[in-house]
Amino acid sequence: MDPTDRTRRLHTDLTIELVISDVEALRLEVRFSYDSADPFAVRLDFPGNAEGAAPWLFSRDLLYAGLGVPIGEGSVRVWPPCCCHGSTTVRVLLRGMAGAAVLYIPAGPFGDWLTETFRAVPAGTESSHLDWDPVLAELLRRG
């Protein structure tokens, strides 16, 4: 391992509910991943659950803000747990061309894990973790 490599990779495996209609919900085992080499994003994978299910990428800041206040617009919206109804889940609405789905994510473990990503790469320091050399090399190669 390169001692100068500051890359941090964190993940958490959670059971979520994927609501796909008024009468259909699936319990799924998912993995949320964070890689300090892509410090603005959180990746959601569906290992072993859905054949060919593509991963989703989310803004880390959007998910974290959604733990406390409703946020988002367009294809991704996030709502915090509703204390007045005893909810313990973060809700994430996903909209696409084929329809919409809502993810119910356990707020406690998810919030703890997101907090850990901010310990690994504090807010405001993300750009110092980006490796611009490959991007610049590709741009120069195309030019």
N, C-alpha and C positions, 0 to 999 in steps of 0.2 A: 504494500500500500504506500502511495506517495505521501510523505509526511507534510507536504505543502498543500495537499488536497483538502479544501475546507468543505467539501460536499457533505451535506447531511441528508439522509433519507429516513423519513419517518412514515409509519403506516399504522392503521388501526383496522381491525376486522370487526364489523358490527352486523347485527341483524336489524334490517329495516322493513318497513311495509311499503310496497309500491302499489298505490291505488290507481287503477286504470279505468274505473267506471264507478257509478253509484253503487254497484253491487259486487264489484270485483276488486280484491286486494290480494297481493302475493307477499308472503314473507320471504325475504331474500337475504342471503349472506353476501355482504359486499366488503370491499376493501377501499378505504380512503388512503391515498398516498400523497406524500409531500417530498419534493426533491429540491434542495436549496439551489441546484443548478437552474431550476425554473421557478424562481422564488415567489412569483405572483400567483401561481396556480395550485389547485388541489385537484387530484385525479380520482375519479370514482370508477372502479372496476367491478364487474360482476363475475368473479371466478366460479366456474363450475355450475352456474345457475342458468344462464341463458346462452344458448349456442349462438355464436356470432354477435353477441351484444357488444357494441362498440363502447369504449370508455367515454366518460363525460369529463370535461375539464371545466372547473369553476374558478372564479376569482376568490382567492383566499380571503381578501378583505370583505367581499360580499357575504360569504358564509359567516365570517366572524361577526360582522355587523348584524346579521340576521338572528344571532343568538339573543339580541336585546331589543331590536325594533324591526318592524316590517320594512323590507327593502327590495329593490330590484325593479326591473321593467323589461318588457319584451319577452324573450324566451325563458328567462330564469327569474323567479321571485322567491323570497325567503321570508318566513314568519317565525317569530320566537314562540316558545311554549306559551300557551294561554293559561295563566295562573287562575283566572276566575273559573275555568272549567277543569282545573286539575290536570291539565295536559303536561306531559313530560317530554314532548317531542318537538323538534324543529321541523317545520314543514317546508318543503322545497317544491315549487311548481315548475315543471318543465313543459314547454310548449314547442312543438315542431310542426312540420308540414303534415305529418300523419295524425296528429292529435296532441293530447296532453296527458300528463301523469303527475301524481303528487307523491313525493317521498316523505315518509314519516321516519325521522332519524332520532334515536335516543339522545336527548339534549345533554345530559350529564357527561357520558363518555366522549361524545363528539366535541363538546366544548372544552373538556380537559385536553383532548388531543390537539385541537386547534391552538389552544394556549401554548402547548409544547412546541408547535411550529413557530410561534412567535418568539419563543426562547431560543430556538435554533437560528432564526433569521428575524431580528427585531424589525418592526414596522419602520420604514424610512431607510433601511439599509439594503433593501432588496437589490438595487442596481449594482451594488458592489459585489454581488455574487454572480452576476451575469458574465459569461465568457463571450466577449464580443469578437474574438479572433476568427472563429469559424464563420460567423455572419459576415464579417468584413471580407474574408477570403472569397466567399461565394459571390458577394457583390462585385468584387474586383474581377473575378473570373468571368462573370456575365458581361461586364463593361467593356 
